[in-house]
């Protein structure tokens, strides 16, 4: 597992957690967690952080050769994510693989 931290003037601004897993088509890397600290949302950092996270995911075998080649990089999103999440993912070349609908209990 790798965690990539984005900082602005030395302050944590967000992170991407990469979780490599074996798969049928080689190594699959899940971006298990990705997000920005609320104070940094809307400042154009999400696109840069996701681009960096995706590059890091695809290049994992350069740092960990025993893992073998990466066949897939993926992540989950949901309606509880910020409104810019899905457009950011799509703008970076990710595509929707599947959608599901589920009910959840109110948090209140």
Beta strands, then each sheet from edge to edge (+ up, - down):
strand 1: 2-8
strand 2: 11-23
strand 3: 26-36
strand 4: 70-74
sheet 1: 1+ 2- 3+ 4+
end
